[in-house]
């Protein structure tokens, strides 16, 4: 029983780590989109949706 609990905790931490990386990547992409919006590089329809 203890080894199964340890296995579940290991995989839960791996999935949490992956989710954090995906979240950080999403924030980076959003930030990049907002920076391009501020510089006027994005078309109007994308500017409104980005920020």
Phi and psi restraints in degrees (range 20) as a CNS / XPLOR table:
assign (resid 1 and name C) (resid 2 and name N)
       (resid 2 and name CA) (resid 2 and name C) 1.0 -65.5 20.0 2
assign (resid 2 and name N) (resid 2 and name CA)
       (resid 2 and name C) (resid 3 and name N) 1.0 -40.0 20.0 2
assign (resid 2 and name C) (resid 3 and name N)
       (resid 3 and name CA) (resid 3 and name C) 1.0 -66.7 20.0 2
assign (resid 3 and name N) (resid 3 and name CA)
       (resid 3 and name C) (resid 4 and name N) 1.0 -34.0 20.0 2
assign (resid 3 and name C) (resid 4 and name N)
       (resid 4 and name CA) (resid 4 and name C) 1.0 -67.5 20.0 2
assign (resid 4 and name N) (resid 4 and name CA)
       (resid 4 and name C) (resid 5 and name N) 1.0 -39.6 20.0 2
assign (resid 4 and name C) (resid 5 and name N)
       (resid 5 and name CA) (resid 5 and name C) 1.0 -64.4 20.0 2
assign (resid 5 and name N) (resid 5 and name CA)
       (resid 5 and name C) (resid 6 and name N) 1.0 -42.7 20.0 2
assign (resid 5 and name C) (resid 6 and name N)
       (resid 6 and name CA) (resid 6 and name C) 1.0 -63.2 20.0 2
assign (resid 6 and name N) (resid 6 and name CA)
       (resid 6 and name C) (resid 7 and name N) 1.0 -40.1 20.0 2
assign (resid 6 and name C) (resid 7 and name N)
       (resid 7 and name CA) (resid 7 and name C) 1.0 -63.1 20.0 2
assign (resid 7 and name N) (resid 7 and name CA)
       (resid 7 and name C) (resid 8 and name N) 1.0 -44.2 20.0 2
assign (resid 7 and name C) (resid 8 and name N)
       (resid 8 and name CA) (resid 8 and name C) 1.0 -63.0 20.0 2
assign (resid 8 and name N) (resid 8 and name CA)
       (resid 8 and name C) (resid 9 and name N) 1.0 -41.1 20.0 2
assign (resid 8 and name C) (resid 9 and name N)
       (resid 9 and name CA) (resid 9 and name C) 1.0 -65.3 20.0 2
assign (resid 9 and name N) (resid 9 and name CA)
       (resid 9 and name C) (resid 10 and name N) 1.0 -39.2 20.0 2
assign (resid 9 and name C) (resid 10 and name N)
       (resid 10 and name CA) (resid 10 and name C) 1.0 -60.6 20.0 2
assign (resid 10 and name N) (resid 10 and name CA)
       (resid 10 and name C) (resid 11 and name N) 1.0 -50.5 20.0 2
assign (resid 10 and name C) (resid 11 and name N)
       (resid 11 and name CA) (resid 11 and name C) 1.0 -68.8 20.0 2
assign (resid 11 and name N) (resid 11 and name CA)
       (resid 11 and name C) (resid 12 and name N) 1.0 -34.1 20.0 2
assign (resid 11 and name C) (resid 12 and name N)
       (resid 12 and name CA) (resid 12 and name C) 1.0 -62.5 20.0 2
assign (resid 12 and name N) (resid 12 and name CA)
       (resid 12 and name C) (resid 13 and name N) 1.0 -41.0 20.0 2
assign (resid 12 and name C) (resid 13 and name N)
       (resid 13 and name CA) (resid 13 and name C) 1.0 -68.3 20.0 2
assign (resid 13 and name N) (resid 13 and name CA)
       (resid 13 and name C) (resid 14 and name N) 1.0 -36.3 20.0 2
assign (resid 13 and name C) (resid 14 and name N)
       (resid 14 and name CA) (resid 14 and name C) 1.0 -63.7 20.0 2
assign (resid 14 and name N) (resid 14 and name CA)
       (resid 14 and name C) (resid 15 and name N) 1.0 -45.1 20.0 2
assign (resid 14 and name C) (resid 15 and name N)
       (resid 15 and name CA) (resid 15 and name C) 1.0 -66.5 20.0 2
assign (resid 15 and name N) (resid 15 and name CA)
       (resid 15 and name C) (resid 16 and name N) 1.0 -35.6 20.0 2
assign (resid 15 and name C) (resid 16 and name N)
       (resid 16 and name CA) (resid 16 and name C) 1.0 -64.9 20.0 2
assign (resid 16 and name N) (resid 16 and name CA)
       (resid 16 and name C) (resid 17 and name N) 1.0 -42.6 20.0 2
assign (resid 16 and name C) (resid 17 and name N)
       (resid 17 and name CA) (resid 17 and name C) 1.0 -62.0 20.0 2
assign (resid 17 and name N) (resid 17 and name CA)
       (resid 17 and name C) (resid 18 and name N) 1.0 -43.8 20.0 2
assign (resid 17 and name C) (resid 18 and name N)
       (resid 18 and name CA) (resid 18 and name C) 1.0 -62.3 20.0 2
assign (resid 18 and name N) (resid 18 and name CA)
       (resid 18 and name C) (resid 19 and name N) 1.0 -43.1 20.0 2
assign (resid 18 and name C) (resid 19 and name N)
       (resid 19 and name CA) (resid 19 and name C) 1.0 -62.7 20.0 2
assign (resid 19 and name N) (resid 19 and name CA)
       (resid 19 and name C) (resid 20 and name N) 1.0 -39.3 20.0 2
assign (resid 19 and name C) (resid 20 and name N)
       (resid 20 and name CA) (resid 20 and name C) 1.0 -63.9 20.0 2
assign (resid 20 and name N) (resid 20 and name CA)
       (resid 20 and name C) (resid 21 and name N) 1.0 -40.4 20.0 2
assign (resid 20 and name C) (resid 21 and name N)
       (resid 21 and name CA) (resid 21 and name C) 1.0 -66.3 20.0 2
assign (resid 21 and name N) (resid 21 and name CA)
       (resid 21 and name C) (resid 22 and name N) 1.0 -41.4 20.0 2
assign (resid 21 and name C) (resid 22 and name N)
       (resid 22 and name CA) (resid 22 and name C) 1.0 -64.9 20.0 2
assign (resid 22 and name N) (resid 22 and name CA)
       (resid 22 and name C) (resid 23 and name N) 1.0 -40.6 20.0 2
assign (resid 22 and name C) (resid 23 and name N)
       (resid 23 and name CA) (resid 23 and name C) 1.0 -63.0 20.0 2
assign (resid 23 and name N) (resid 23 and name CA)
       (resid 23 and name C) (resid 24 and name N) 1.0 -44.5 20.0 2
assign (resid 23 and name C) (resid 24 and name N)
       (resid 24 and name CA) (resid 24 and name C) 1.0 -63.7 20.0 2
assign (resid 24 and name N) (resid 24 and name CA)
       (resid 24 and name C) (resid 25 and name N) 1.0 -38.3 20.0 2
assign (resid 24 and name C) (resid 25 and name N)
       (resid 25 and name CA) (resid 25 and name C) 1.0 -65.8 20.0 2
assign (resid 25 and name N) (resid 25 and name CA)
       (resid 25 and name C) (resid 26 and name N) 1.0 -40.3 20.0 2
assign (resid 25 and name C) (resid 26 and name N)
       (resid 26 and name CA) (resid 26 and name C) 1.0 -63.0 20.0 2
assign (resid 26 and name N) (resid 26 and name CA)
       (resid 26 and name C) (resid 27 and name N) 1.0 -41.4 20.0 2
assign (resid 26 and name C) (resid 27 and name N)
       (resid 27 and name CA) (resid 27 and name C) 1.0 -64.9 20.0 2
assign (resid 27 and name N) (resid 27 and name CA)
       (resid 27 and name C) (resid 28 and name N) 1.0 -37.8 20.0 2
assign (resid 27 and name C) (resid 28 and name N)
       (resid 28 and name CA) (resid 28 and name C) 1.0 -63.9 20.0 2
assign (resid 28 and name N) (resid 28 and name CA)
       (resid 28 and name C) (resid 29 and name N) 1.0 -43.7 20.0 2
assign (resid 28 and name C) (resid 29 and name N)
       (resid 29 and name CA) (resid 29 and name C) 1.0 -64.6 20.0 2
assign (resid 29 and name N) (resid 29 and name CA)
       (resid 29 and name C) (resid 30 and name N) 1.0 -42.4 20.0 2
assign (resid 29 and name C) (resid 30 and name N)
       (resid 30 and name CA) (resid 30 and name C) 1.0 -64.0 20.0 2
assign (resid 30 and name N) (resid 30 and name CA)
       (resid 30 and name C) (resid 31 and name N) 1.0 -42.7 20.0 2
assign (resid 30 and name C) (resid 31 and name N)
       (resid 31 and name CA) (resid 31 and name C) 1.0 -62.9 20.0 2
assign (resid 31 and name N) (resid 31 and name CA)
       (resid 31 and name C) (resid 32 and name N) 1.0 -41.6 20.0 2
assign (resid 31 and name C) (resid 32 and name N)
       (resid 32 and name CA) (resid 32 and name C) 1.0 -63.5 20.0 2
assign (resid 32 and name N) (resid 32 and name CA)
       (resid 32 and name C) (resid 33 and name N) 1.0 -39.7 20.0 2
assign (resid 32 and name C) (resid 33 and name N)
       (resid 33 and name CA) (resid 33 and name C) 1.0 -64.6 20.0 2
assign (resid 33 and name N) (resid 33 and name CA)
       (resid 33 and name C) (resid 34 and name N) 1.0 -40.6 20.0 2
assign (resid 33 and name C) (resid 34 and name N)
       (resid 34 and name CA) (resid 34 and name C) 1.0 -67.8 20.0 2
assign (resid 34 and name N) (resid 34 and name CA)
       (resid 34 and name C) (resid 35 and name N) 1.0 -35.7 20.0 2
assign (resid 34 and name C) (resid 35 and name N)
       (resid 35 and name CA) (resid 35 and name C) 1.0 -67.2 20.0 2
assign (resid 35 and name N) (resid 35 and name CA)
       (resid 35 and name C) (resid 36 and name N) 1.0 -40.0 20.0 2
assign (resid 35 and name C) (resid 36 and name N)
       (resid 36 and name CA) (resid 36 and name C) 1.0 -68.1 20.0 2
assign (resid 36 and name N) (resid 36 and name CA)
       (resid 36 and name C) (resid 37 and name N) 1.0 -35.7 20.0 2
assign (resid 36 and name C) (resid 37 and name N)
       (resid 37 and name CA) (resid 37 and name C) 1.0 -62.1 20.0 2
assign (resid 37 and name N) (resid 37 and name CA)
       (resid 37 and name C) (resid 38 and name N) 1.0 -42.7 20.0 2
assign (resid 37 and name C) (resid 38 and name N)
       (resid 38 and name CA) (resid 38 and name C) 1.0 -65.6 20.0 2
assign (resid 38 and name N) (resid 38 and name CA)
       (resid 38 and name C) (resid 39 and name N) 1.0 -31.4 20.0 2
assign (resid 38 and name C) (resid 39 and name N)
       (resid 39 and name CA) (resid 39 and name C) 1.0 -86.1 20.0 2
assign (resid 39 and name N) (resid 39 and name CA)
       (resid 39 and name C) (resid 40 and name N) 1.0 -7.7 20.0 2
assign (resid 39 and name C) (resid 40 and name N)
       (resid 40 and name CA) (resid 40 and name C) 1.0 83.9 20.0 2
assign (resid 40 and name N) (resid 40 and name CA)
       (resid 40 and name C) (resid 41 and name N) 1.0 20.0 20.0 2
assign (resid 40 and name C) (resid 41 and name N)
       (resid 41 and name CA) (resid 41 and name C) 1.0 -85.8 20.0 2
assign (resid 41 and name N) (resid 41 and name CA)
       (resid 41 and name C) (resid 42 and name N) 1.0 -18.1 20.0 2
assign (resid 41 and name C) (resid 42 and name N)
       (resid 42 and name CA) (resid 42 and name C) 1.0 -96.6 20.0 2
assign (resid 42 and name N) (resid 42 and name CA)
       (resid 42 and name C) (resid 43 and name N) 1.0 146.5 20.0 2
assign (resid 42 and name C) (resid 43 and name N)
       (resid 43 and name CA) (resid 43 and name C) 1.0 -63.1 20.0 2
assign (resid 43 and name N) (resid 43 and name CA)
       (resid 43 and name C) (resid 44 and name N) 1.0 161.3 20.0 2
assign (resid 43 and name C) (resid 44 and name N)
       (resid 44 and name CA) (resid 44 and name C) 1.0 -57.4 20.0 2
assign (resid 44 and name N) (resid 44 and name CA)
       (resid 44 and name C) (resid 45 and name N) 1.0 -43.3 20.0 2
assign (resid 44 and name C) (resid 45 and name N)
       (resid 45 and name CA) (resid 45 and name C) 1.0 -64.8 20.0 2
assign (resid 45 and name N) (resid 45 and name CA)
       (resid 45 and name C) (resid 46 and name N) 1.0 -34.5 20.0 2
assign (resid 45 and name C) (resid 46 and name N)
       (resid 46 and name CA) (resid 46 and name C) 1.0 -79.1 20.0 2
assign (resid 46 and name N) (resid 46 and name CA)
       (resid 46 and name C) (resid 47 and name N) 1.0 -31.9 20.0 2
assign (resid 46 and name C) (resid 47 and name N)
       (resid 47 and name CA) (resid 47 and name C) 1.0 -58.1 20.0 2
assign (resid 47 and name N) (resid 47 and name CA)
       (resid 47 and name C) (resid 48 and name N) 1.0 -45.3 20.0 2
assign (resid 47 and name C) (resid 48 and name N)
       (resid 48 and name CA) (resid 48 and name C) 1.0 -67.3 20.0 2
assign (resid 48 and name N) (resid 48 and name CA)
       (resid 48 and name C) (resid 49 and name N) 1.0 -34.5 20.0 2
assign (resid 48 and name C) (resid 49 and name N)
       (resid 49 and name CA) (resid 49 and name C) 1.0 -80.8 20.0 2
assign (resid 49 and name N) (resid 49 and name CA)
       (resid 49 and name C) (resid 50 and name N) 1.0 -25.8 20.0 2
assign (resid 49 and name C) (resid 50 and name N)
       (resid 50 and name CA) (resid 50 and name C) 1.0 -73.6 20.0 2
assign (resid 50 and name N) (resid 50 and name CA)
       (resid 50 and name C) (resid 51 and name N) 1.0 -36.9 20.0 2
